Amino acid sequence: MLTNTYFPNNMASPSPSVAVSVEPSNVKTKRLYQVWKGNNKFLCGGRLVLGYDAQSLFLTSFLIGGPAITFCIRMLVTMKDEDPKFSNPVLLGGVILTILDFIFLFMTSGRDPGIIPRNAQPPESDELDLNTASMEWVNNKTPNLKLPRVKDVIVNGHIVKVKFCDTCLLYRPPRASHCSICNNCVQKFDHHCPWVGQCIGSRNYPFFILFISSSTLLCIYVFSFSWVNLIRQKGKLLVNMSHDILSVTLIVYCFIAVWFVGGLTVFHLYLISTNQTTYENFRYRYDKKENPYTKGILANFKELSCSKIPSKLVNFREMVEVEEDVQDESFSSDIEKGFINTKQKFDMEMGTMYGKDGMRVPGILKDLDYSGIDDDLKKKAGEKEGAYDIFVPADQFKFKTGSNDHEDNKQ
């Protein structure tokens, strides 16, 4: 049932209509990772940052660990029949490579790739240098603010164009890009790798290179010593292969796998030597124009191997204030039940949209469709079900509330 509410005459109102107000929102404190607007998944209280498709780690771990552990078990079982000077070092080498491969895999997938913090509001036009040749403007958030879609910046004496991100409300730094899968802007974005379930950026690219390199070495290692195990056996090679199906399976598997991880490793070694990212290589094609980031082959390799990993820009464990939409229980109509979920949470600092008047609109209201609500309310009002319009004229509201009070007194 709707409760009658009296509004004094001196109540401030921006229009002749008086709005039926709800109780103020409750402000709660949460950690940033709990209200982050990206598609990331977090573990250990926000200490581990995973990508949207982090479940692919199970498949990748199986594809790596399956043959590697099988090879190690095979060497362990046949250790009694083999020369210890041969089997022990081979087994130790296989174990070390397998452990390193998994370490680099999880350091790549569980690390912040270089996520750029979002803005709560678009930048002011007064703060920007609008001397740009771009004729495309960003004005979908606030109609009174015009921002160029593309802005020119100078990098190493070259003009580089940076784009405005509609999602993060910022101009992306040079070499940064927005990942549509994780829904974040990432520093020095290389690509989103489905095998590790994470974006590859400035903070985890060195570990990604170590991961694919160790995977290539592990494939070559298992492939080579599986052949050695067959050759060391007495008798003809074909007969030994018919009896040692496990070694043959490992040879075939590693031969196929090495073409994928080996080719990927060689490709990224080329990118490192030219100081490119995968995104830049496919999008800009620096072989047709000058690359503003290259410093020479040796200097490019030194930049990757000797440079300090950038500090993370977002502290996902910091405490932030979040407003919860809490409404009066007595104000429960079909509109609320059909359109607004009172348990939905939104962060005013992390996700908002803007109306035509430039005012911010909470995230839970941005996707609502109000078409047909007025007709439905009028129909219910005609049936005397006690439904009210959300916004009604002040004089009508007082008249209705006064008549209702009079009827209640009669009863």
C-alpha positions as CSV (number, residue, x, y, z in Angstrom):
1,M,0.0,0.0,0.0
2,L,1.1,3.5,-0.7
3,T,1.5,5.8,2.3
4,N,0.3,9.4,2.1
5,T,3.0,11.9,2.5
6,Y,2.7,15.7,3.2
7,F,5.0,18.1,1.6
8,P,5.3,21.6,3.1
9,N,4.8,24.6,0.8
10,N,8.3,26.0,1.4
11,M,10.0,22.7,0.2
12,A,12.6,23.4,-2.4
13,S,11.7,21.9,-5.8
14,P,13.2,22.4,-9.2
15,S,9.9,22.2,-11.0
16,P,6.2,22.8,-10.3
17,S,5.8,19.1,-9.7
18,V,6.6,17.5,-6.3
19,A,8.5,14.3,-6.5
20,V,7.7,11.4,-4.2
21,S,11.1,11.0,-2.6
22,V,12.8,7.9,-1.2
23,E,15.0,7.5,1.8
24,P,18.7,8.6,1.4
25,S,21.1,5.9,0.2
26,N,23.2,4.1,2.7
27,V,27.0,4.6,2.2
28,K,29.1,1.5,2.8
29,T,32.8,1.0,2.6
30,K,34.1,-1.8,0.4
31,R,37.4,-2.7,-1.3
32,L,37.8,-1.5,-4.8
33,Y,38.0,-4.9,-6.3
34,Q,34.5,-5.7,-5.0
35,V,33.0,-2.8,-7.0
36,W,35.4,-2.7,-10.0
37,K,33.5,-2.2,-13.3
38,G,35.8,-4.3,-15.3
39,N,35.3,-8.0,-16.1
40,N,38.2,-9.2,-14.0
41,K,38.1,-12.0,-11.4
42,F,39.9,-11.6,-8.1
43,L,41.4,-14.0,-5.6
44,C,43.0,-13.7,-2.2
45,G,41.2,-10.5,-1.4
46,G,42.1,-8.7,-4.6
47,R,45.8,-9.6,-4.5
48,L,45.5,-11.8,-7.6
49,V,44.0,-10.2,-10.7
50,L,42.7,-12.6,-13.2
51,G,41.1,-12.1,-16.6
52,Y,37.5,-12.7,-17.6
53,D,38.2,-16.1,-19.1
54,A,40.5,-17.3,-16.3
55,Q,38.9,-20.7,-16.4
56,S,41.0,-21.5,-19.5
57,L,43.9,-21.9,-17.1
58,F,42.6,-25.4,-16.3
59,L,42.9,-26.4,-20.0
60,T,46.3,-24.8,-20.4
61,S,47.6,-26.5,-17.2
62,F,46.4,-29.9,-18.4
63,L,48.0,-29.4,-21.9
64,I,51.3,-28.5,-20.3
65,G,51.3,-30.7,-17.2
66,G,49.9,-33.8,-18.8
67,P,52.8,-34.7,-21.1
68,A,55.4,-33.2,-18.8
69,I,54.4,-35.2,-15.7
70,T,53.9,-38.3,-17.8
71,F,57.5,-38.0,-19.1
72,C,58.8,-37.5,-15.6
73,I,56.9,-40.6,-14.3
74,R,58.1,-42.6,-17.2
75,M,61.7,-41.7,-16.3
76,L,61.1,-42.4,-12.7
77,V,59.7,-45.9,-13.3
78,T,62.5,-47.0,-15.7
79,M,65.2,-45.5,-13.4
80,K,66.1,-49.0,-12.1
81,D,66.8,-50.4,-15.5
82,E,68.6,-47.3,-16.8
83,D,72.0,-45.9,-16.1
84,P,71.6,-43.5,-13.1
85,K,74.1,-41.1,-14.7
86,F,71.6,-40.7,-17.6
87,S,68.2,-41.0,-16.0
88,N,68.7,-38.9,-12.9
89,P,69.8,-35.7,-14.7
90,V,67.1,-36.2,-17.4
91,L,64.4,-36.5,-14.7
92,L,65.8,-33.5,-12.8
93,G,65.8,-31.4,-15.9
94,G,62.2,-32.3,-16.8
95,V,61.0,-31.5,-13.3
96,I,62.8,-28.1,-13.2
97,L,61.4,-27.1,-16.7
98,T,57.9,-28.1,-15.7
99,I,57.9,-26.2,-12.5
100,L,59.3,-23.1,-14.1
101,D,56.7,-23.3,-16.9
102,F,53.9,-23.3,-14.3
103,I,55.4,-20.5,-12.3
104,F,55.7,-18.2,-15.4
105,L,52.1,-19.2,-16.4
106,F,50.6,-18.2,-13.1
107,M,52.7,-15.0,-12.8
108,T,51.4,-14.0,-16.2
109,S,47.7,-14.8,-15.6
110,G,47.4,-13.7,-11.9
111,R,49.2,-10.3,-12.3
112,D,47.8,-6.9,-13.0
113,P,48.7,-6.4,-16.7
114,G,48.8,-2.6,-16.3
115,I,45.2,-1.6,-15.9
116,I,44.6,2.1,-16.1
117,P,42.3,3.7,-13.5
118,R,39.0,5.0,-14.8
119,N,37.7,8.5,-14.5
120,A,34.4,9.2,-12.8
121,Q,33.8,12.1,-15.2
122,P,35.1,13.0,-18.6
123,P,38.0,15.6,-18.6
124,E,37.1,19.3,-18.8
125,S,37.7,20.9,-22.2
126,D,39.5,23.8,-20.6
127,E,42.2,21.4,-19.3
128,L,42.9,20.0,-22.8
129,D,44.8,21.3,-25.8
130,L,42.2,21.2,-28.5
131,N,44.6,22.1,-31.3
132,T,43.9,19.0,-33.3
133,A,42.9,18.2,-36.8
134,S,40.2,15.7,-35.7
135,M,36.7,16.6,-36.8
136,E,35.1,13.9,-34.7
137,W,33.9,14.9,-31.2
138,V,33.0,13.0,-28.1
139,N,29.8,14.3,-26.7
140,N,27.7,11.3,-25.7
141,K,28.2,11.8,-22.0
142,T,27.5,15.5,-21.6
143,P,26.0,17.5,-24.5
144,N,27.6,20.8,-23.3
145,L,31.1,19.3,-23.4
146,K,33.0,18.8,-26.7
147,L,36.1,16.6,-26.7
148,P,38.0,15.5,-29.8
149,R,37.9,11.8,-30.4
150,V,41.6,11.8,-31.4
151,K,44.3,13.9,-29.9
152,D,47.9,14.4,-31.0
153,V,50.9,13.9,-28.6
154,I,54.6,13.9,-29.3
155,V,56.6,10.8,-28.5
156,N,60.4,10.8,-29.3
157,G,59.9,13.6,-31.8
158,H,57.1,11.8,-33.6
159,I,53.4,12.8,-33.6
160,V,51.3,9.9,-32.2
161,K,47.5,9.9,-32.1
162,V,45.8,8.9,-28.9
163,K,42.1,8.1,-28.7
164,F,39.4,8.9,-26.1
165,C,37.9,5.9,-24.4
166,D,34.2,6.2,-23.9
167,T,34.2,3.5,-21.2
168,C,37.0,4.7,-19.0
169,L,36.4,8.4,-19.8
170,L,40.1,9.2,-20.5
171,Y,42.5,9.7,-23.3
172,R,44.5,6.5,-23.5
173,P,48.3,6.9,-23.1
174,P,50.5,6.1,-26.1
175,R,50.6,2.3,-26.7
176,A,47.6,1.7,-24.5
177,S,44.3,0.1,-25.7
178,H,41.0,-1.0,-24.3
179,C,40.5,-4.7,-24.0
180,S,36.9,-5.6,-24.9
181,I,37.1,-8.9,-23.1
182,C,38.3,-7.6,-19.7
183,N,36.7,-4.2,-20.2
184,N,39.8,-2.3,-19.1
185,C,42.3,0.1,-20.7
186,V,45.8,-1.5,-20.4
187,Q,49.2,0.1,-20.6
188,K,51.3,-1.0,-23.6
189,F,48.6,-3.4,-24.6
190,D,49.9,-6.4,-26.5
191,H,46.9,-8.7,-26.8
192,H,44.4,-10.7,-24.8
193,C,45.7,-14.3,-24.5
194,P,42.9,-16.9,-24.2
195,W,45.4,-19.5,-23.1
196,V,46.4,-17.6,-19.9
197,G,43.0,-15.9,-19.6
198,Q,44.5,-12.5,-19.2
199,C,45.5,-9.3,-21.0
200,I,49.2,-9.0,-21.9
201,G,50.5,-5.6,-21.1
202,S,53.4,-3.7,-19.6
203,R,53.4,-5.4,-16.2
204,N,53.2,-9.1,-17.3
205,Y,54.7,-9.1,-20.8
206,P,58.2,-10.2,-19.5
207,F,56.6,-13.2,-17.7
208,F,54.6,-14.0,-20.8
209,I,57.8,-14.2,-22.8
210,L,59.3,-16.5,-20.2
211,F,56.2,-18.6,-20.2
212,I,56.1,-19.3,-24.0
213,S,59.9,-19.7,-24.1
214,S,59.9,-22.3,-21.3
215,S,57.0,-24.0,-22.9
216,T,59.0,-24.3,-26.2
217,L,62.0,-25.6,-24.3
218,L,59.9,-28.1,-22.4
219,C,58.4,-29.4,-25.7
220,I,61.9,-29.8,-27.3
221,Y,63.2,-31.4,-24.1
222,V,60.5,-34.1,-23.9
223,F,60.6,-34.7,-27.7
224,S,64.3,-35.2,-27.7
225,F,64.7,-37.4,-24.7
226,S,61.7,-39.5,-25.8
227,W,63.6,-40.3,-28.9
228,V,66.8,-41.0,-26.9
229,N,64.8,-43.5,-24.7
230,L,63.7,-45.4,-27.8
231,I,67.2,-45.4,-29.4
232,R,68.9,-46.6,-26.1
233,Q,66.7,-49.7,-26.0
234,K,68.1,-52.9,-27.5
235,G,66.7,-54.2,-30.8
236,K,65.4,-52.5,-33.9
237,L,63.9,-49.0,-33.6
238,L,60.5,-50.0,-35.1
239,V,60.2,-52.9,-32.7
240,N,61.0,-50.7,-29.8
241,M,58.4,-48.1,-30.9
242,S,55.8,-50.8,-31.0
243,H,56.5,-51.8,-27.4
244,D,57.0,-48.2,-26.1
245,I,53.7,-46.6,-27.1
246,L,54.1,-43.9,-24.4
247,S,57.3,-42.5,-25.8
248,V,55.8,-42.5,-29.3
249,T,52.8,-40.6,-28.0
250,L,55.0,-38.0,-26.3
251,I,57.0,-37.6,-29.5
252,V,53.9,-37.0,-31.7
253,Y,52.3,-34.6,-29.1
254,C,55.4,-32.5,-28.6
255,F,56.1,-32.3,-32.4
256,I,52.7,-30.8,-32.9
257,A,52.8,-28.5,-29.9
258,V,56.2,-27.1,-30.6
259,W,55.0,-25.6,-33.9
260,F,52.5,-23.5,-32.0
261,V,54.5,-22.3,-29.0
262,G,57.7,-22.2,-30.9
263,G,56.2,-20.1,-33.7
264,L,54.7,-17.8,-31.1
265,T,58.1,-17.5,-29.3
266,V,59.9,-16.6,-32.6
267,F,57.2,-14.1,-33.5
268,H,57.5,-12.3,-30.1
269,L,61.3,-12.3,-30.4
270,Y,60.8,-10.4,-33.6
271,L,58.4,-8.0,-31.9
272,I,60.9,-7.4,-29.1
273,S,63.8,-6.7,-31.6
274,T,61.7,-4.0,-33.3
275,N,60.0,-2.7,-30.1
276,Q,56.5,-3.4,-31.2
277,T,53.4,-4.9,-29.6
278,T,51.2,-7.5,-31.3
279,Y,48.4,-4.9,-31.5
280,E,50.7,-2.3,-33.2
281,N,52.1,-4.9,-35.6
282,F,48.7,-5.9,-36.9
283,R,47.1,-2.4,-36.8
284,Y,49.8,0.1,-37.7
285,R,52.4,-1.9,-39.7
286,Y,55.5,-0.1,-38.8
287,D,57.4,-1.7,-41.6
288,K,55.6,0.8,-43.9
289,K,56.3,3.8,-41.7
290,E,58.8,4.8,-39.1
291,N,58.4,3.3,-35.6
292,P,58.7,6.0,-32.9
293,Y,59.5,3.5,-30.2
294,T,62.4,1.5,-31.6
295,K,65.9,2.1,-30.3
296,G,67.9,-0.6,-32.1
297,I,67.9,-4.4,-31.7
298,L,70.2,-4.5,-28.6
299,A,68.6,-1.5,-26.9
300,N,65.2,-3.0,-27.5
301,F,66.1,-6.3,-25.9
302,K,67.8,-4.4,-23.0
303,E,64.7,-2.4,-22.5
304,L,62.6,-5.5,-21.9
305,S,65.1,-7.6,-19.9
306,C,66.7,-4.9,-17.8
307,S,63.9,-2.3,-17.2
308,K,62.0,-2.3,-14.0
309,I,58.4,-3.5,-14.2
310,P,56.1,-0.5,-13.9
311,S,54.2,0.0,-10.6
312,K,50.5,-0.8,-10.7
313,L,48.2,2.2,-11.2
314,V,45.2,0.7,-9.4
315,N,45.2,-0.5,-5.8
316,F,42.4,-3.0,-5.8
317,R,42.6,-3.5,-2.1
318,E,42.0,0.2,-1.2
319,M,38.7,1.1,0.6
320,V,36.1,3.1,-1.3
321,E,32.7,4.4,-0.4
322,V,29.8,2.8,-2.2
323,E,26.2,3.9,-2.1
324,E,23.4,1.3,-1.8
325,D,20.0,2.2,-3.1
326,V,17.7,1.6,-0.1
327,Q,14.0,2.5,-0.4
328,D,11.1,2.7,2.0
329,E,9.4,-0.7,2.3
330,S,6.0,0.9,2.3
331,F,6.7,2.4,-1.1
332,S,6.3,-0.9,-3.0
333,S,4.5,-0.6,-6.3
334,D,4.5,-2.5,-9.5
335,I,7.0,0.0,-10.9
336,E,9.6,-0.9,-8.3
337,K,9.1,-4.6,-8.6
338,G,9.2,-4.5,-12.4
339,F,12.0,-2.0,-13.0
340,I,14.1,-1.3,-9.9
341,N,15.8,-3.9,-7.7
342,T,16.5,-2.4,-4.3
343,K,19.3,-4.8,-3.7
344,Q,21.3,-3.6,-6.7
345,K,24.5,-1.7,-5.8
346,F,26.2,1.0,-7.7
347,D,29.4,3.0,-7.1
348,M,28.9,6.7,-7.8
349,E,32.6,7.2,-8.3
350,M,33.2,4.2,-10.6
351,G,30.2,4.0,-12.9
352,T,27.7,6.7,-13.9
353,M,26.1,8.0,-17.0
354,Y,24.9,11.5,-17.8
355,G,21.4,12.8,-18.7
356,K,20.5,15.6,-21.0
357,D,20.8,18.2,-18.3
358,G,24.4,17.1,-17.5
359,M,23.4,15.5,-14.2
360,R,24.8,12.2,-13.3
361,V,22.5,9.2,-13.3
362,P,23.1,6.1,-11.1
363,G,24.3,3.0,-13.0
364,I,21.2,1.0,-12.0
365,L,18.9,3.5,-13.7
366,K,20.7,3.8,-16.9
367,D,19.1,0.8,-18.7
368,L,15.5,1.4,-17.6
369,D,12.8,1.7,-20.1
370,Y,10.0,4.1,-19.0
371,S,7.9,3.9,-22.1
372,G,4.3,3.1,-21.3
373,I,4.6,3.6,-17.5
374,D,2.3,6.6,-17.5
375,D,-0.5,4.8,-19.4
376,D,-0.2,1.9,-17.1
377,L,-0.5,4.1,-14.0
378,K,-3.4,6.0,-15.4
379,K,-5.2,2.7,-16.1
380,K,-4.6,1.5,-12.6
381,A,-5.7,4.8,-11.1
382,G,-9.0,4.5,-13.1
383,E,-9.6,1.1,-11.5
384,K,-9.2,2.7,-8.0
385,E,-6.2,0.6,-7.0
386,G,-4.6,3.5,-5.2
387,A,-1.7,3.9,-7.6
388,Y,0.0,7.3,-7.8
389,D,2.1,8.9,-10.6
390,I,5.8,9.2,-9.8
391,F,5.6,13.0,-10.4
392,V,2.3,14.7,-9.7
393,P,1.4,18.5,-9.5
394,A,1.7,19.9,-6.1
395,D,-1.9,21.1,-5.9
396,Q,-3.3,17.8,-7.1
397,F,-1.1,15.9,-4.6
398,K,-2.3,18.0,-1.7
399,F,-5.9,17.6,-2.9
400,K,-5.5,13.8,-3.1
401,T,-3.8,13.5,0.2
402,G,-6.3,15.8,1.9
403,S,-9.3,13.8,0.5
404,N,-7.8,10.5,1.6
405,D,-7.3,11.9,5.1
406,H,-10.9,13.0,5.2
407,E,-12.1,9.6,4.1
408,D,-9.9,7.9,6.8
409,N,-11.4,10.2,9.5
410,K,-14.9,9.1,8.4
411,Q,-14.0,5.5,8.7
